[in-house]
């Protein structure tokens, strides 16, 4: 079964829903991009996804990257595909800041989404290179930029980020990798071990540029004392040429559930006491404070949004495979009709329910994600500084929703795809089981779902005394007030109103708990993920309904039975399904949160174990 993707929905987002021209008119993009370019670029991107990336996806999963005599051996075609993307403008050069050839995020990410759905193991390598390059561009010296950026963007070198250690994962402030000063204040000796490093030794380029968190000598304890260092696998000479090995060794590659074509490495730095790193940003101050973790958060936040987008891309691909299969698989007869002929399974009510559930979820999360990319485009490029500031805060709020809800919901979508295929869905004959294996890690990558839920209720709801979150909620309320009597959508608007009221109650409940920390402390983390789901499902519903109102107007203007009419009908159906079948769950979730049910806390720990 060939790889297919919903190109039409991406075009709708860019050409009919988002104010994309506002982004294209920003000084950085003006004259280089317009709405007229969207179809051509997306069509070409789709061709790359189908012809270059998807053919290596299943073979790469079966063969897997290998470590032979300490050197990575990438799967056939992986290196060539990576370099194709980087060298032809489909990779980091289109995503990085301060690069003249850069695309608006709303446009680049539409193309990147199709590539990720076609081969998720590969595009993560591109994303990491983009993130590492952006850190160097933001915080490095001109010399750093000249030494590293050209070859990273050209695909000759690859980038990673190195945070996790064998005994320290999410608690980054406790890492033990150390940095020691040398005679050159920019050069530090690095010593330590990092694990679970995605693309840590991928073999797609001549050199790998690691962005490593380490605590400098005499650095303060905890997160404030952590520095950030550029640590190449091979040292880079002043003229930009590649020098001697830099005492970075790959101890092993992890044996994983999925993403077999992607090298997840355990890296040792400084086994021979000869690993050098270039300090990024200012040196430690007199208190031993560094800005390493704060700088790394720029890359982490990019990756967190990217992780949610990755999840939804794979879920979308699984959805499209399952829907196509349902039109071809003939099985069973219509319910309640005697002696009827056997029919394609898409005629069966429960199959249609699962397909529409998948479609609505995928389209809704995609809409939320692209709202976020639009906000980031305005933040980074608009001359309207007040609007840029406001949208930067909106993007901050959406980040944990995109990562947390996007990655969690994708698993249910892909599980439904397998269910629709039945027994063959569980086999390697079809790609949906690979999508499930490849996507599970995305609920863990860049912080677990709880970490993002905790970020939402502990930081995003409360930053600046709650003003940005209040403005974010107000944007939803403004839409409700303006469209409460939208003809034909009265039921859906009522559902959104109830959802918004539930969201308000959740916010008030958490405010009350924070005000009574002594007695309510444990209720906050216990209910954090539930709160994230409420926020995400309300915002997804708002996005879907906003799209549906546009689709309804467009539907009245096109001829019935045309491809556009069919698309708009599907768009409206997605909104109706999500608003009337999924969103009502937030009312029940809110009641559960408010009930302060605490059996998880009061149950004896011993009762959770087997004697």
N, C-alpha and C positions, 0 to 999 in steps of 0.2 A: 504494500500500500504506500503510495507516494506521500511525501511531506507536503502538507498544505497549511496555509495560515490565513487568518482573517485580515487581509490587506485593506478591505473596505472599512473596517472599524477604525483602523489607524488613520485612514484618510478622513473619515468623519471627524475624529478628534481634532485633527490639525486644520481642516478646511471649513468645518461647519460648527464646531462647538467652541474650542478655545479661541481667544483673540490672538491668534498666531501672528497676524500682521503687526501687532504692537511690538512683539519680540523682534520680528524681522526689521522693523524700523529703528531699532536701537542702533546707535552709532557703530558698534562693532560689526553688525551684520548688514547694515544698510548698503544696498547695491549689490550684495552678494547672494542674498536669499529673498525669495518672495513666495507667495502662495502658488504661483505658477510653477515653481520648482518641485513642489511636494510630490506630485504624481510620478515624475521622472525619477526622483531620488528613491522613493519607496519601491517603485517597480524594479529598479536596478538592485536595491538592497535585497529584495525578495529573491531575485535571481541568484545572488551570491549565496543566500541562505540555502536555497534548494540545490544548487549545482556545486558549490565549493564546500560548504560546511556539513550539511546533513549526510552526504555519502560517507564521511569518516566517523559519524557518531556511533553507530552500532558496532562496526569493526573495532573502533577504539575501546569500547566497553568490553568487548570480548578479549582483546589482546592485552590491553593495559600497558601503562608505562612501566619500565623495568629499571632496576639499578644493577649494572654489570661492572664489576671491578671498580666500584665507587663512582661510576659515571652513569647518568640517566640515558636511557634509550627510549625516545618518544615513540608513540605508536605511528605506523606509516601514515603519511599525509598530514600529520599534526603540525609539524614545524612549517611545512610549506603553506598550510592554510593560515597559520598565525601570521606569517610574514606577508602573505597576500593581503590580509586585512590591514596590517600596519603600513604597508607600502603603497596601497591604493586608496587611502583616504577613508577607509571604513573602520579605522581603529583609533588609537590614542590621539593622533594629530587632530582628529575632529572633535574630541571631547575635552582636551586640555585647555586650561585658562591661558591667557596671554599668548595664544597661538593664532596667527592671522587666518589660518585655514580652518579654525574651529567652527563647528556648527552650533546653532541653538540646541539646547538640551532636548526640547520638545521634538525636534526633527531627528537629531542623532539617535535618541533613545528609541524612537519608533523603528529605526533600522536595526539598532542593536537588539531590540526585543525579538525580531525575527531570527537573527543570528543565534541568539541564546536558545530559542526554542529548537533550532536546528542542531546545535551542538553546545550544550551548556558547559561541558568540561573545557572547551577552548575559550569561550568569551570571558570566563573568569580570569584567565591569564591576561587578556587584553585589559580588563577593568583594573586589575592590580597594577599593571604598568602605567595606566592613566593616573591612578591614585598616587603612586610613588612619584611620578613626574610632576604632578600638581603640587605635592609637598615641596619638592626641590624648587619649583618655580615660585612658590609663595614665600619660602623661608630661606632658600639658599642664596649664596652670593652669585655674582655674575660669573665668576669662575666655575662654580658648581654647575650653573646652567649650561655654560659652554662645554663643559667636560661630559655631562651626562645626557642632557635633553635630546640633542640631535639623534643620537644612536638609539635612545629608548623609543622615540617616536617613529623612527625608521624601521623598527622591528629587529635591529641587530642585537639589542640588549633588552632584557625583560626586568620588570620590577616586582618586588614583594613587600609585604609588611610583616614584621616579626615581633609579636607580642607574647604569645603563650609560651609557658615553660612547663617542664614536667610536673612541677608541684604547684604551679600558679597559673590559673586560667582567667576567669572573670575578675579575680582580685588582683588586678594589674599592679596596684601599688606595692605589692609584696615581692615583686620580681627580684631575682638575685644575680642576673647578668650584670657584669661590672664594666666600667669604662675607666681607664687610667690615663692620666695626662702624659704627654711627651714634650720634647723640647719645642715642638711646633704647637701653639695653642689651638690650632684647628684640627690637629690629628690626635686621636686617642687610641689607646690599645683596648680592644674589646675581648672579653672572656666570659663565656657562658654557653648555655644550651637553649635552643628554642624548638618547640615541637608544634605539630599540626600546621606547618607553614604551607599554605596553598601555593602551588607552583614553585615551591622552594628550590627545586633543582629540576626544571622541566625539560631542559635540553632544546628549547626552541630558539635560543640565541647563543651568541658567543660568550656573553657575560650576563650575570644576574646581579641586579642592584638591589640589595636588601636595605630597607628602612628599619633600623633596629632600636628598640627601647632598651636602655641600660642605665644603671645608676652610677653616676660618676663618683670617683673617690671623694670622700667627705660630703657626699650628697645627703640631703635631708631624708629622713625616713618617710615612707609612704609615697603617695602619688606626686607631691610637689618636688620630690628630689630626683625624678626620672628625667634623663636626657634622651635626645633623639640623634641618631648617627646614620650617615650613609656608609654602608659597608658592602663594597663590591666583592663578588666571588674572586675576580681577578683585579688586582690593583690597577687604577687608571692613572696614567702618567699626566703630567701637566699639559702636554700637547693633545690630550684626549685619546691617545693610543692605549691599547691594553698591555699591561705589564705582567708581573709575576703573580702566581697564585697568592691569595690573601689569607691563607690559613682558615678558610671556611670549608668545612667538610660535611658531606651528607652521610650521616650514620646509618639511616635506613629510610625507606619509604613505607608509609602506613598501608596496611591491608584493609581495605574499606568496603563498606556495603555498596557504594556507588561511586560515580565519577572516577572510574578506573583509568581513564586516559589522562587524568590530572595528577601530577606528582605532589602528594602531601608528605612533606619531609620533616625528619628530625635533623636539625642542623647544629653542629658544634662550631663555636667561634673561639679561636685562640688556643687550640690544643698544643700548638708549638710556641705559644706566647708571641705570635707574630701576626695577629689579626689587627688591621688598622681600620678605623672608622673616622669619617669626616664629620665634625660637629655641625649639626643643623640648628640654626638659631643662636641665641646668645649663650655664653658660658654660665655656669652656676653663679649665683650671686653670693654675697657674704653670709647668707643664712643657709647656703647649700641648696637653694631652690632653682629648679630648671623649668623650662617650658615644654619639655619633650612630649608629655602626655597631651597637653593642650594642643600642640601642633599635630600630633598623630590623630587627634579626634577629627580633624578636617578630613583625613583619609578614611577614618572609620565611619564617619557619617555618610560620606559618599558611598562607601561599601555597604552600609546598612540599607540605604535606599535601593542600591543595586541588588542586594540580596532579596528584598521583597519583590523587586521587578523580575529577577531571575526565577523565583518561585512561580509567579503568575504566568510567566512565559511558558514554562514547562507545563503548567496546568492547562493553559490554553491549547498547546499542541496536543496534549492527551485528549482534551475535549473534542478537538476537530477530528482526530483519528477515530474516536468512539462514535461520533455522529455519522461519519462516513461509513463506518462498519455497519452501523444500525440500518442504513439504507440498503446494504448489500446482503446482509444475513437474513435468510428466510427461515422462520421458526415460529410454530404455533399459529393459532387462529384467533380472530377477534373475540373478545370476551362476550359471552352470552348469545352468540350467533351460531346456531346449530348448522352443521355440515358446511361451514364456510371454508373457503380456500385458505391455505397457509399464506402468511403475509410477512413482509420484512419486519423485523422487530421494532423499527421506529414507529410502527402502527400501534404498538402496545402502550397502554397508558403509563405504566411505571417506567418504561424506557424513556418515554417523552418527558416524564417528570425529572428523571435524572439528567437528561440532556439540557433541559431548560434551567435546571438548578446549576449545572456547570457553566452554561453560557452566561447566565445572569451574574454569577459570582465572579467569573473571569472578567467580564466587561465592566462590572462595578469596581473591582479592585484596579483594573487598568485605568479607569477614569480617575480614581483617587490618585494613582501614581502620576498621571500626566498633569493633573492639577498641581502636584508638587513640583514637577519639572518646570511648569510655567512660572510658578512662584520663584523658583531658583533662577530662572532666566531673567526675570524682572529684577530680582535682588542684585544679580551680578552685572547687569548691563543697562538698566534704566537710568535716565537722567533725572527722573522724579524720585528724589532721595527719600521722601516720606513714604511713598508707595513701596519703594524697595525695602525700607526698614520693616514695614507692616508685613509684606509678603515673606520676608526672611523669617519672621516669627511664625507665620503660618506654616512655612516649610519645616521649621523645627518641630512644630506640633505634629505634623503629618509623618515625620520620620519614624517614630516608634509604631504608628498605626500601619504604615506601609510594610515595615519589616516584620512586625509581630503578627498582624492579622493576615498579611499577604502570604507569609510562609506557612502559617497554621492552616489557613483555608485551602491552600493548594493541595494539601495531602488528601482532604476529603474529595476534592474535584478529581484527582488522579485515581483515587480508590473507586469512585463511581465509574470512571472510564474503564477500569479493569473489570468491574462488575458487568458492564454492558457487553464487553467482549466475552465474558464467561471464562471457560477453561483456557481458551487461547490467550486471553488477557493475562493469565498467570504465567504463560510460557514466553520464551524469548523470541517466538515467531513474530510477535508484534512489539512495538517500542514502548507501550504504555507501562509495562512493569519496570523498564529502565528509568522512565521518568519518576516513578515512585522512589526507586533506590537513589537516584541522583538528587532528588529534591528534599529528602528527609533531613540532610545535614543543614539545610537552610533555616530550620527552626533553631539551630544551635550556633551556626556561623555568626560572627559579629555581635555576639551576645545572645543569650537564650531569650525565649519569649518573655520569661518573667523579668529579665533585666530591662527589657524595653517597656514592659508594663510598669515597672518600678520607676523608670525614667519619666514615663508619662505622668503618673500621679504624684511623683515626688518632685519633679523638676518642671515639666512643661505646663502642668496645671497651675503651678504656684510661682513661676518665674515672674519677676517684676510685680509682685503682689497680685498675680492672677490676671493682670490686664490683657496680655496677648491672648490668653485662652478665652477670656470674655469676648474679645474682638472676633476670635475665630468662631465662637458659638453664635455671635451676632450675625456673622455672614450667612449662616444657615437660617437663622430666624428671619432675616431680611428676605430670603428666597421664599420661605413659607408665607410670609405676610403678603408678598407681591403676587403669589400664585395660588392662594388658598382656594379660590373659586375657579381654577383652571378647568374649562369645560372638558368633560370626559375623564378627568383625573381626580374627581372629588374623593373617591375612596383612597387613592394613593396619598393624596395630600393629608387626609385625616390620619393615615398610618404614620406619615412622616411627622406630623404634629405630635402624636403620642410618643414617637421615638425621641423627639427633641425634648419633650417634657421628662422622659425617663433619663435622658442625658443630664438634664439640669438637676434632677434629683440625685443622680450619682455624684455630680460635682459637689452639691451641698452636703451629701453624706460624708465624703472624704474631707471636706473642710471641717466638718464637725469632729471627725475622728482626729485630725491633726491638732485641733484645739483642745482635745482631751487625750493627749498621748499616753498619760500614765495608765489610764484604764482601757484605751482602745488601740494601743500600739500594734498588737498582733493582727487586728482586723485589716489593717492597711495592706500589708503584703499578701494576706490571704485572699483578698478580693481584687488585687491589682490587675490580674489578667482578665477578670470579668469586666472591669472598667474599661480596659483597652478594647475589648470586643464591642462594648456598647458604643464607645466613641467611633470606632471604625465602621460599624454597621450603620450608624446614623449618617456618617459622612458619605459612605458609599451610596446610601439611599438618596441622599441629596444630589449627588453627582448623576446617578442614573435617571432620576426624575427630571433634572435639568436637561439632560440629553433627550429624554422622551418627549418633552414639550417641543423641542426643536424638530424632532423626528415627525411628530404629529403634523406640524405645519408643512414640512417638506412633503409628507405623504399626500396631503391634499393637493399638491401642485404637480404630482407625477402620475403617469398613466398606470392604472392597476395592472398587476401581473409583470411589470418590468422588474429588472434586477434591483433598481433603486427602491421601488415600492416594497419588494420582498424584504430588503434590508431594513427599511424604516419600520415595517410591521414587526420584525424581529427585535428591533431596538425597543419598541414600545412594550413588547412582550417581556423582555428582560426586566424592564423597570417594574411592570405590574407584578411579575413573579417575586422579585426580590422584596418589594415594598409590602406585599400581601402574604408572603410565606416565610421570609427570613427575618425581616425587620421586627415583626411582632415578638420575636424571641427576646428583644432587649427589655421589654416590659417585665417579663418573667425574671430575667437576669437582675434587673434593678430591684425587684421585690426581694430576691434572694440576698442581694448585697445589703439592703436596708434591714433585713431580718436579723442580721448579726449572728447568724447560725455559726456555732463555733466548735462543732464536734471534732474538726481537724485539730484544733488546739487542745481540747480537753481529753481526747482519746489517749490513753497511756501509750508511750512509745513502744513498750514491750508488746502491746497488742497488735502492733503493725508488723511484727516479726514472727518467724516460725521457730518454735522451740526445738 
